[in-house]
C-alpha cells in the first residue's frame, strides 16, 4: 500500500472515531506526548565584509623597516579586498592565510590589530560553513581561534557555543551563550539555544524563562513557541503547552510535528477527540512523519474509550511508524505490542514486548514488564480513564530530548 493511500485510510479512520465520539461523552484526557526534540537554531550570519577598510599607519611606524612593512601591509590589504567577495570556504582560508602571513612577517601595531580582527572574521565565517556541513570539530577550532583573536566578536562566541552543544559539551556551550547575552543582550537565538540545553538537562523552569526571552525578542518564532510547549508539557502544564503549540501552528500552519505535539497534550488531558483530529491533521500534512503514526496507533490501541479504538488499523499504523523511523526507539515497539494485543494477537504482542525490555532504559523497565504480564494473560493494555499521577502510561509517546540530536541556530 502506498504511503499516500495509507495516510488517507488512517485519516478516514480517525475522522470516523471523532464523529462516533461526538455522540457520547468523551472520557477524561491523558497520554504522554513527546514532541520533536529540542533543536538549536539554524545559522544566520552576515555575508558582508566584517571590517572597515584597512587603517592608515602612523607616520612614525611606517619609517622603520619600510619595505618589509609595506609588503606585509599589502597582504592584509589583499585579504580585505577578498573579504568583500568571499563566498566559499577556500576564499575564507585564503583571507586567513594572508592575514597570518602579514602578522607573522611584521606589521605596525595598528595594522596588526586590524589584521587580527579581519582574520577572526574569516575564521568565524569558515567555521559557519564547516558547521553547516557537519564538520563540528573543525568548526569549533575555527570559532575558538576567532574568539582568541577578537574576544569582542560576539557572533563567534555564540557560534562556538553552538559547536560545543552539538558536540555534547553543554557546560561550555551554556557559558558561551551566557557570554553572548552579556555582549548582545537582544539576540534571541542565544536565549533560545540556552533554553534548548537547559531543557535537555531537565531544567524546565529555567528553559521556559529563556524561551520567554526569545519569544519576547522574536514574537514570530514558531520554533521557540514549540519548544516552550515541550517544556510546559514536561512540567505537566498541558493547557499551557496546548496554547504554545496552537500559536506555533498559527505561525506555521503546515508544521505536522506541532499538530502531533498538540495531539499528545490533548491525549494527556483525555481529550481524545481533539487528539485524533490533530493526528489526522499531522498525517495529512506529512505522510512520512513516523511519530504521528506512532501517536495515532497508541491512541487507537490503548484508548479507554472504545469509540476511539480501532484495533484493526492500529497494527498497520504502528508498523508504518517503524517503517518510517526504524525500530531503535523502544516506544515504537511498545506501541506495536500494544496494538497487537488490542487486536488479539497476544503471541506476537509478547514477542515484540520482549524486545522492548531489551531496549528500554532502566527507568522504563517496570512498566513494560507489567505490560508483558498483561499480554501473557491475554489482556490488552488500556490507558487509565483519568490522568495518571505517575508516568506509568506515558512512555509510549516519544520523549523530546537529547535522543533527537542537536542542530544549530547561529
C-alpha positions as CSV (number, residue, x, y, z in Angstrom):
1,X,0.0,0.0,0.0
2,X,1.4,3.4,-0.9
3,X,2.2,5.9,1.8
4,X,-0.4,8.4,0.5
5,X,-3.1,5.7,0.4
6,X,-2.3,4.5,3.9
7,X,-2.4,8.1,5.2
8,X,-5.8,8.6,3.5
9,X,-7.2,5.4,5.2
10,X,-5.8,6.4,8.5
11,X,-7.3,9.9,8.2
12,X,-10.7,8.4,7.5
13,X,-10.5,6.1,10.4
14,X,-9.6,8.9,12.8
15,X,-12.4,11.1,11.3
16,X,-14.9,8.2,12.0
17,X,-13.5,7.9,15.5
18,X,-14.1,11.6,16.1
19,X,-17.6,11.5,14.6
20,X,-18.5,8.5,16.7
21,X,-17.3,10.1,19.9
22,X,-19.3,13.2,19.3
23,X,-22.4,11.2,20.1
24,X,-21.1,10.2,23.5
25,X,-19.4,12.0,26.4
26,X,-15.6,11.9,25.9
27,X,-13.5,10.3,28.7
28,X,-11.0,12.4,30.6
29,X,-7.6,13.0,29.0
30,X,-4.1,11.6,29.4
31,X,-1.3,10.1,27.5
32,X,2.2,11.4,27.0
33,X,3.1,13.2,24.0
34,X,6.5,13.7,23.2
35,X,7.4,16.3,20.8
36,X,10.3,16.8,18.4
37,X,13.2,17.2,20.5
38,X,14.9,20.5,21.2
39,X,16.9,21.9,18.3
40,X,19.4,24.7,18.4
41,X,18.6,27.2,15.7
42,X,20.0,27.4,12.2
43,X,22.9,29.7,11.2
44,X,22.0,33.3,10.5
45,X,25.3,35.0,9.7
46,X,26.2,38.1,7.6
47,X,27.8,37.5,4.3
48,X,29.2,41.0,4.0
49,X,32.8,42.1,4.8
50,X,33.1,42.4,8.5
51,X,35.5,45.3,8.9
52,X,36.1,48.8,7.7
53,X,39.0,49.3,5.2
54,X,42.5,48.9,6.5
55,X,43.6,51.9,8.5
56,X,46.5,54.1,7.6
57,X,49.7,53.6,9.5
58,X,51.1,56.3,11.8
59,X,54.0,58.1,10.1
60,X,56.4,57.1,12.8
61,X,55.5,53.5,12.5
62,X,56.0,53.5,8.7
63,X,59.6,54.7,8.7
64,X,61.4,51.7,10.1
65,X,61.7,48.6,8.0
66,X,59.6,50.4,5.5
67,X,59.8,47.9,2.6
68,X,59.0,44.8,4.8
69,X,56.1,46.5,6.5
70,X,54.8,47.6,3.1
71,X,54.8,44.1,1.8
72,X,53.1,42.7,4.9
73,X,50.6,45.5,4.9
74,X,49.9,44.7,1.2
75,X,49.0,41.1,2.2
76,X,46.4,42.4,4.7
77,X,45.1,44.9,2.1
78,X,44.7,42.0,-0.3
79,X,42.8,40.0,2.4
80,X,40.4,42.9,2.9
81,X,39.7,43.1,-0.8
82,X,39.0,39.4,-0.9
83,X,36.6,39.7,2.1
84,X,34.2,41.8,0.1
85,X,33.5,39.0,-2.4
86,X,34.3,35.8,-0.4
87,X,31.7,33.1,-0.8
88,X,33.2,29.6,-0.4
89,X,35.4,28.0,2.2
90,X,38.6,28.4,0.1
91,X,38.0,32.2,-0.1
92,X,38.0,32.4,3.7
93,X,41.0,30.2,4.0
94,X,42.9,32.5,1.6
95,X,42.0,35.5,3.7
96,X,43.1,33.7,6.9
97,X,46.5,32.8,5.2
98,X,47.1,36.3,4.0
99,X,46.4,37.8,7.4
100,X,48.6,35.3,9.1
101,X,51.4,36.0,6.7
102,X,51.1,39.7,7.3
103,X,51.1,39.3,11.1
104,X,54.0,36.8,11.2
105,X,56.0,39.0,8.8
106,X,55.6,42.0,11.0
107,X,53.1,44.9,10.9
108,X,52.7,48.2,12.7
109,X,50.7,47.9,15.9
110,X,47.6,49.5,14.4
111,X,47.7,47.3,11.3
112,X,48.4,44.2,13.3
113,X,45.3,44.7,15.4
114,X,43.3,45.2,12.2
115,X,44.7,42.0,10.7
116,X,43.8,40.1,13.8
117,X,40.2,41.3,13.6
118,X,39.9,40.5,9.9
119,X,41.4,37.1,10.4
120,X,38.9,36.4,13.3
121,X,36.1,37.4,11.0
122,X,37.3,35.0,8.3
123,X,37.8,32.2,10.8
124,X,34.2,32.7,12.0
125,X,32.8,32.6,8.5
126,X,34.8,29.5,7.6
127,X,33.6,27.9,10.9
128,X,30.0,28.6,10.0
129,X,30.4,26.8,6.6
130,X,32.1,23.9,8.3
131,X,29.3,23.7,10.9
132,X,26.6,23.7,8.2
133,X,28.5,20.7,6.6
134,X,28.5,18.8,9.9
135,X,32.3,19.2,10.5
136,X,31.7,20.3,14.0
137,X,35.2,19.6,15.5
138,X,36.8,21.7,12.7
139,X,34.2,24.4,13.1
140,X,34.9,24.6,16.8
141,X,38.6,25.1,16.2
142,X,37.8,28.0,13.9
143,X,35.4,29.6,16.3
144,X,37.8,29.2,19.2
145,X,40.6,30.7,17.2
146,X,38.4,33.6,16.1
147,X,37.5,34.4,19.8
148,X,41.2,34.2,20.7
149,X,42.0,36.8,18.1
150,X,39.0,39.0,18.8
151,X,37.2,38.5,22.1
152,X,34.6,41.2,21.2
153,X,33.3,39.1,18.2
154,X,30.1,38.1,19.9
155,X,28.9,36.0,16.9
156,X,32.0,33.8,17.1
157,X,31.4,33.3,20.8
158,X,27.8,32.3,20.1
159,X,28.8,30.0,17.3
160,X,31.4,28.4,19.5
161,X,28.6,27.7,22.0
162,X,26.6,26.0,19.2
163,X,29.5,23.8,18.3
164,X,30.1,22.9,21.9
165,X,26.4,22.0,22.2
166,X,26.5,19.9,19.0
167,X,29.5,18.0,20.4
168,X,27.7,17.4,23.7
169,X,29.7,19.9,25.8
170,X,26.7,21.6,27.4
171,X,28.6,23.3,30.2
172,X,30.9,25.1,27.9
173,X,28.1,25.8,25.5
174,X,25.9,27.5,28.2
175,X,28.9,29.5,29.3
176,X,29.3,30.9,25.7
177,X,25.6,31.6,25.5
178,X,25.8,33.5,28.8
179,X,28.8,35.5,27.4
180,X,26.9,36.2,24.2
181,X,23.9,37.6,26.1
182,X,26.3,39.8,28.1
183,X,27.6,41.2,24.8
184,X,24.4,41.2,22.7
185,X,21.5,41.1,25.2
186,X,18.8,41.5,22.4
187,X,20.0,38.5,20.4
188,X,17.1,36.0,20.6
189,X,19.0,32.9,19.3
190,X,21.3,33.0,22.4
191,X,18.3,32.7,24.7
192,X,16.7,30.1,22.5
193,X,19.8,27.9,22.4
194,X,20.4,28.3,26.1
195,X,16.8,27.2,26.7
196,X,17.2,24.2,24.5
197,X,20.2,23.0,26.5
198,X,18.5,23.7,29.8
199,X,15.6,21.7,28.5
200,X,17.8,18.7,27.7
201,X,19.3,18.9,31.1
202,X,15.8,18.7,32.7
203,X,15.8,22.2,34.0
204,X,12.4,23.0,32.6
205,X,11.5,26.2,34.5
206,X,14.8,27.8,33.6
207,X,14.3,26.7,30.0
208,X,10.9,28.4,29.9
209,X,12.4,31.6,31.2
210,X,14.9,31.6,28.2
211,X,12.1,30.7,25.7
212,X,10.1,33.6,27.1
213,X,13.0,36.0,26.4
214,X,13.5,34.5,22.9
215,X,9.8,34.9,22.1
216,X,9.7,38.5,23.5
217,X,12.6,39.4,21.2
218,X,11.2,37.4,18.2
219,X,7.4,37.1,18.6
220,X,7.0,35.2,15.4
221,X,9.5,32.4,16.2
222,X,7.4,29.3,15.8
223,X,10.2,27.0,16.9
224,X,10.6,28.9,20.2
225,X,6.9,28.5,20.9
226,X,7.0,24.8,20.1
227,X,10.0,24.3,22.4
228,X,8.3,26.2,25.2
229,X,5.4,24.0,24.7
230,X,7.6,21.0,25.2
231,X,8.9,22.4,28.5
232,X,5.4,23.2,29.7
233,X,4.4,19.7,28.7
234,X,7.2,18.1,30.7
235,X,6.1,20.0,33.7
236,X,2.5,18.7,33.1
237,X,1.2,22.1,32.3
238,X,-0.8,20.6,29.5
239,X,-3.1,23.5,28.8
240,X,-0.2,25.9,28.6
241,X,1.6,23.5,26.3
242,X,-1.5,23.4,24.1
243,X,-1.6,27.2,23.9
244,X,2.0,27.3,22.8
245,X,1.5,24.6,20.2
246,X,-1.6,26.3,18.9
247,X,0.3,29.6,18.4
248,X,3.1,27.7,16.8
249,X,0.6,26.2,14.4
250,X,-0.9,29.6,13.7
251,X,2.5,30.9,12.7
252,X,3.4,27.7,10.7
253,X,0.2,26.0,9.6
254,X,2.0,23.1,7.8
255,X,4.0,22.1,10.8
256,X,3.0,18.4,11.1
257,X,5.1,17.9,14.2
258,X,3.4,20.7,16.1
259,X,0.0,19.1,15.4
260,X,1.3,15.8,16.7
261,X,2.7,17.6,19.8
262,X,-0.6,19.2,20.5
263,X,-2.4,15.9,19.9
264,X,-0.3,14.3,22.5
265,X,-1.1,17.0,25.0
266,X,-4.8,16.7,24.3
267,X,-4.4,12.9,24.9
268,X,-2.8,13.6,28.3
269,X,-5.9,15.7,29.1
270,X,-8.0,12.8,28.0
271,X,-9.5,14.9,25.2
272,X,-9.4,12.0,22.8
273,X,-11.4,13.7,20.0
274,X,-9.1,16.7,19.7
275,X,-6.1,14.3,19.9
276,X,-7.4,12.2,17.0
277,X,-8.1,15.4,14.9
278,X,-4.6,16.6,15.4
279,X,-3.0,13.3,14.4
280,X,-5.2,13.3,11.3
281,X,-4.1,16.8,10.5
282,X,-0.4,15.9,11.1
283,X,-0.6,12.9,8.7
284,X,-2.4,14.9,6.1
285,X,0.4,17.5,6.2
286,X,3.3,15.0,6.3
287,X,2.5,11.4,5.4
288,X,6.1,10.4,6.3
289,X,6.1,11.7,9.9
290,X,6.6,8.5,11.8
291,X,5.8,9.9,15.2
292,X,2.3,11.0,14.0
293,X,1.6,7.4,13.1
294,X,3.0,6.2,16.4
295,X,0.9,8.5,18.4
296,X,-2.2,7.7,16.4
297,X,-1.5,3.9,16.7
298,X,-1.1,4.3,20.5
299,X,-4.5,6.1,20.7
300,X,-6.3,3.5,18.6
301,X,-4.8,0.6,20.5
302,X,-5.0,1.8,24.1
303,X,-7.7,4.4,24.5
304,X,-10.1,3.5,27.3
305,X,-13.0,5.0,25.3
306,X,-13.9,2.3,22.8
307,X,-15.3,5.0,20.4
308,X,-11.7,5.9,19.7
309,X,-10.2,2.4,19.5
310,X,-9.5,0.8,16.1
311,X,-7.7,-2.5,16.8
312,X,-7.8,-3.4,13.1
313,X,-5.9,-0.3,11.9
314,X,-3.7,0.2,15.0
315,X,-1.3,-2.6,14.0
316,X,-0.5,-1.4,10.4
317,X,-0.3,2.2,11.7
318,X,2.3,1.1,14.3
319,X,4.1,-0.8,11.7
320,X,4.1,2.2,9.4
321,X,5.7,4.3,12.2
322,X,8.5,1.8,12.5
323,X,8.9,1.5,8.7
324,X,9.5,5.3,8.6
325,X,11.6,5.8,11.7
326,X,13.2,2.4,12.4
327,X,12.8,0.2,15.5
328,X,15.6,1.6,17.7
329,X,13.1,3.6,19.8
330,X,11.6,1.1,22.3
331,X,8.5,3.3,22.4
332,X,7.6,2.4,18.8
333,X,7.9,-1.3,19.6
334,X,5.9,-0.8,22.8
335,X,3.2,0.8,20.6
336,X,3.3,-2.1,18.2
337,X,3.0,-4.6,21.0
338,X,0.0,-2.7,22.5
339,X,-1.6,-2.7,19.0
340,X,-1.0,-6.5,18.6
341,X,-2.6,-7.1,22.0
342,X,-5.5,-4.9,21.3
343,X,-6.1,-6.9,18.0
344,X,-6.0,-10.2,20.0
345,X,-2.6,-11.2,18.6
346,X,-1.1,-11.9,22.0
347,X,1.7,-14.2,20.9
348,X,3.0,-11.5,18.6
349,X,2.5,-8.9,21.3
350,X,4.6,-10.9,23.8
351,X,7.4,-11.3,21.3
352,X,7.5,-7.6,20.5
353,X,7.2,-6.6,24.1
354,X,10.2,-8.9,25.0
355,X,12.2,-6.8,22.5
356,X,11.0,-3.7,24.3
357,X,12.5,-4.9,27.5
358,X,15.9,-5.3,25.8
359,X,15.9,-1.7,24.6
360,X,14.1,0.2,27.3
361,X,16.2,2.2,29.8
362,X,16.1,1.2,33.4
363,X,13.5,3.8,34.4
364,X,11.0,2.2,31.9
365,X,11.5,-1.4,32.7
366,X,8.9,-1.9,35.4
367,X,6.0,-0.5,33.4
368,X,6.9,-2.5,30.4
369,X,7.3,-5.7,32.4
370,X,3.8,-5.1,33.7
371,X,2.5,-4.9,30.2
372,X,4.2,-8.1,29.2
373,X,2.5,-9.8,32.1
374,X,-0.8,-8.5,30.8
375,X,-0.2,-9.9,27.3
376,X,0.8,-13.2,28.8
377,X,-2.6,-13.3,30.5
378,X,-4.2,-12.3,27.1
379,X,-5.2,-8.9,28.4
380,X,-4.7,-5.8,26.3
381,X,-3.3,-2.7,27.8
382,X,-5.6,0.3,28.2
383,X,-4.8,3.8,29.3
384,X,-6.4,4.9,32.6
385,X,-9.7,6.7,32.2
386,X,-8.3,9.6,34.3
387,X,-5.0,11.3,34.0
388,X,-2.3,9.3,35.9
389,X,-0.4,10.7,38.8
390,X,2.8,9.0,37.7
391,X,4.3,8.5,34.2
392,X,3.2,4.8,34.1
393,X,1.3,5.0,30.8
394,X,3.1,7.9,29.2
395,X,6.3,6.3,27.9
396,X,4.9,5.2,24.5
397,X,4.9,8.8,23.3
398,X,8.3,9.9,22.1
399,X,10.3,11.8,24.6
400,X,11.6,15.2,23.3
401,X,15.2,15.4,24.3
402,X,18.8,14.5,23.6
403,X,18.0,11.4,21.7
404,X,16.7,13.5,18.9
405,X,20.0,15.3,18.5
406,X,21.1,18.9,18.3
407,X,21.1,21.1,15.2
408,X,22.5,24.6,15.1
409,X,20.8,28.0,15.2
410,X,23.7,30.5,14.9
